[in-house]
Amino acid sequence: MRLALGVGYRGQAYHGWQTQPDRPTVQQRLEEALSSFVAQPVTAVCAGRTDAGVHAVNQVVHVDTPVDRAPFSWVRGTNRFLPRDIALQWCVPAAPDFHARNSARGRRYAYLVLESPVRPALEDGMAGWVFRPLDGAAMQAAAACLVGEHDFTSFRSSECQAPSPVKTLRALDIRRSGAYWRFDFDANAFLHHMVRNVMGCLLVVGQGLKPPSWLAGVLDARDRNAAAPTFAPDGLYFLGPYYDARHAIPERAPAHDWLP
C-alpha cells in the first residue's frame, strides 16, 4: 500500500533533506525510523528537497509498504524512533498513482526575518536577521516584477539540477508583525537556492542599498552575478506542497499557526 506522510523538522542539525554518505540528513533519519517501526527497509520520496539549515512545516513524502497499520499508529510509532527535531505530523492512505513530488501542483515557502539592531538569541537558526530598518513598500514594489512566469537564472544556484530555469511564481506576499517580517512564496516549483537568492535581493532593496527598479534588471540579466549574495538558510521554512483535491492530502500542520 502507498501512504502519504507529513513531516516537520528543524534543519539546523542536518545537511538538507537528501541522504548523503557521510553527513546527517532528514531523509536518512526518517527512513531509519520508518524501517525500525516496521522492521523492514522503507524508502521515502519527498515533495521538495530542502537545503542544509532549512526547516519544514509540512514536508510531504510517500512510502510503499506491505505493512498494514492504522494511520495514527504510523505517526506515533515512527516518532518513537525519530530525534526531537523531526516528527511525523499526519499519515493518510494514498492512491497508487499519487507521487509526493510529481503530483504536486505547487509548493509554498515562508521566510522569517528579524529586524533588530542586535542579533537574535532565542531565534538563532530560526529567523534571518538584518540590523538596518526595512522599507516594506520598496520591497513590495521590487517583488512585483517577479510574479508570473519568468526565467529565474539570476536566482539559480550553480549546483541547480533543474532542466529549465523557467518557473511560475504565483504569489510573493510581504507583511510585518512587530520586529518580524514574513515573506511568503508560492510557485509551481523552485530552483536550487531560488528563495534565498530572491531574499538577498529584496533585503538589499529594503535596506535602501538599491532602488526597487534594480530587481527587474537583475531578473532580465539572467545572470547569477547580477544578483545579491545568497541569504542565510536560517529563516527559510518549506510550508509544503499542494495537490489536486482528489488526493485528499493535508495542506496544513500545527506549526503553520506557530509561525508569525
C-alpha positions in Angstrom: 0.0 0.0 0.0 1.1 3.6 -0.6 1.0 6.1 2.3 1.4 9.9 2.3 3.1 11.3 5.4 3.5 14.9 6.6 6.9 15.7 8.2 8.0 18.7 10.2 11.6 19.4 11.1 14.2 21.9 12.2 17.0 22.0 9.7 20.0 23.3 11.7 21.4 19.8 12.6 21.1 18.4 9.0 22.7 18.8 5.7 19.4 19.1 3.9 16.8 16.5 3.0 18.6 14.1 0.7 20.6 11.2 2.0 24.4 11.7 1.8 27.1 9.1 2.6 28.9 11.0 5.4 26.6 13.7 6.7 23.3 13.5 8.7 20.2 14.3 6.6 16.5 14.4 7.3 15.8 11.6 4.7 18.3 9.3 6.4 16.8 9.8 9.9 13.2 9.4 8.6 14.0 6.2 6.7 15.8 4.8 9.6 12.8 5.5 11.9 10.3 4.1 9.5 12.4 1.0 8.9 12.7 0.5 12.7 9.0 0.8 13.2 8.0 -1.8 10.6 11.2 -4.0 10.9 12.0 -3.8 7.2 13.6 -1.3 4.8 11.5 1.7 3.8 12.3 4.4 1.2 10.7 7.8 1.4 10.1 10.1 -1.6 9.7 13.8 -0.8 7.8 16.7 -2.4 10.7 19.1 -2.3 14.3 18.7 -1.3 15.4 21.3 1.3 18.9 22.6 1.8 21.1 22.4 4.8 19.7 24.5 7.7 16.2 24.9 6.1 13.1 23.9 8.1 9.9 22.2 7.0 6.4 22.7 8.4 4.6 20.2 6.2 7.0 18.3 4.0 5.1 15.6 2.2 6.6 12.2 1.5 5.2 8.9 0.2 6.2 5.4 1.0 5.3 2.0 -0.3 5.0 -0.8 2.3 3.2 -4.2 2.7 2.7 -3.4 6.4 -0.9 -2.6 7.3 -1.2 -0.3 10.3 -3.7 2.3 11.3 -2.6 5.8 10.1 -2.2 7.1 13.7 -0.1 4.1 14.5 2.3 5.1 11.8 2.6 8.6 13.3 3.1 7.6 16.9 5.2 4.5 16.1 7.6 6.3 13.8 8.0 9.3 16.1 9.3 7.0 18.8 12.4 6.4 16.7 12.9 10.0 15.4 15.0 12.7 17.1 13.2 15.6 18.8 13.8 17.9 15.8 11.9 15.7 13.3 8.3 14.4 13.7 5.6 13.0 11.6 2.5 15.2 11.8 0.0 13.0 10.0 -0.5 9.9 7.8 -3.1 9.2 5.2 -3.6 6.3 2.7 -2.7 7.4 -0.8 -3.8 6.2 -4.3 -1.3 4.1 -6.2 -0.8 7.0 -8.7 0.0 9.5 -6.0 3.6 10.8 -6.1 4.7 13.2 -3.4 6.9 15.2 -5.9 5.4 14.6 -9.4 1.7 15.0 -8.3 2.3 18.4 -6.6 0.6 21.4 -8.3 2.7 23.8 -6.4 4.9 24.5 -3.4 5.0 27.2 -0.7 7.8 28.6 1.3 8.0 31.3 4.0 11.0 33.3 5.1 11.1 35.0 8.5 13.4 38.0 9.1 14.1 39.7 12.4 14.7 43.5 12.0 16.7 44.4 15.1 19.9 46.4 15.9 21.1 43.3 17.8 21.4 39.7 16.6 18.8 37.1 17.6 19.3 34.7 20.6 16.2 32.6 21.0 15.5 32.8 17.3 19.0 31.8 16.4 18.8 29.5 13.4 15.0 30.0 13.1 15.0 33.5 11.6 17.1 35.6 9.3 18.4 38.9 10.6 19.0 42.5 9.4 20.1 45.3 11.6 19.0 48.2 9.3 15.4 49.2 9.1 13.4 47.7 6.2 11.1 49.6 3.8 8.1 47.4 3.2 6.7 49.5 0.3 10.1 49.4 -1.5 10.3 45.6 -1.2 6.8 45.1 -2.4 7.4 47.3 -5.4 10.5 45.3 -6.2 8.8 41.9 -5.7 6.0 42.7 -8.1 8.3 42.1 -11.1 9.0 38.6 -10.1 5.4 37.4 -10.0 4.4 35.4 -13.1 6.3 33.0 -15.4 10.0 34.1 -15.8 13.5 32.8 -16.5 14.9 32.8 -12.9 18.5 32.2 -13.9 19.7 35.2 -11.9 18.4 33.5 -8.8 19.6 30.0 -9.6 22.5 28.2 -7.8 25.3 26.9 -9.9 24.6 23.5 -8.4 20.9 23.5 -9.6 19.9 20.4 -11.5 16.5 21.6 -12.8 16.2 21.1 -16.5 14.8 24.6 -17.0 15.2 27.9 -15.2 11.7 29.0 -16.2 9.3 28.8 -13.3 5.9 30.4 -12.4 5.9 32.4 -9.2 2.2 32.7 -8.4 2.5 35.0 -5.4 5.1 36.8 -3.3 3.5 38.4 -0.2 5.3 40.5 2.4 4.0 41.5 5.8 5.3 42.7 9.1 4.4 41.6 12.6 6.3 43.7 15.2 10.0 43.2 14.7 9.5 40.3 12.3 8.9 40.3 8.5 7.4 37.4 6.8 7.9 36.7 3.0 5.5 34.1 1.5 6.4 32.4 -1.8 4.0 30.3 -3.9 5.2 28.7 -7.2 4.8 25.7 -9.4 8.4 24.8 -8.5 11.6 26.4 -7.2 15.2 26.3 -8.4 18.0 25.5 -6.0 18.6 28.4 -3.7 15.9 30.5 -5.6 14.1 31.7 -2.5 17.3 32.6 -0.6 18.7 34.4 -3.7 15.5 36.4 -4.1 15.6 37.2 -0.4 19.1 38.6 -0.7 17.9 41.0 -3.4 14.7 42.0 -1.6 16.6 42.8 1.6 19.2 44.9 -0.4 16.2 46.9 -1.7 14.5 47.0 1.7 17.6 48.5 3.4 17.8 51.2 0.7 21.0 50.0 -0.9 19.3 49.6 -4.2 16.1 51.1 -5.7 13.1 48.8 -6.4 13.6 49.0 -10.1 17.0 47.3 -9.7 15.4 43.9 -9.2 13.7 44.0 -12.6 17.2 44.5 -14.1 18.5 41.5 -12.1 15.7 39.3 -13.4 16.3 40.4 -17.0 20.0 39.9 -16.8 19.6 36.1 -16.4 23.0 36.1 -14.7 23.6 35.0 -11.2 26.4 37.6 -10.8 23.8 40.4 -11.2 22.0 39.4 -8.0 22.8 39.9 -4.4 24.6 37.2 -2.3 22.6 34.2 -1.2 20.8 35.0 2.1 21.1 32.7 5.1 19.0 29.5 5.4 18.1 30.2 9.0 14.6 31.7 8.4 13.5 29.6 5.5 10.5 27.2 6.0 9.1 24.8 3.5 5.4 25.2 4.2 4.7 22.3 2.0 3.2 21.3 -1.4 -0.4 21.3 -2.6 -2.2 18.8 -4.8 -5.4 18.2 -6.6 -8.3 17.8 -4.2 -8.9 14.1 -5.3 -5.7 13.1 -3.4 -7.0 14.5 -0.1 -3.5 15.4 1.2 -3.5 17.7 4.2 -2.0 21.1 3.4 -1.5 22.3 7.0 0.2 21.2 10.2 0.1 22.7 13.7 3.3 24.7 13.1 1.5 26.8 10.4 -0.2 28.5 13.4 3.1 28.9 15.3 4.8 30.9 12.6 4.1 34.7 13.0 
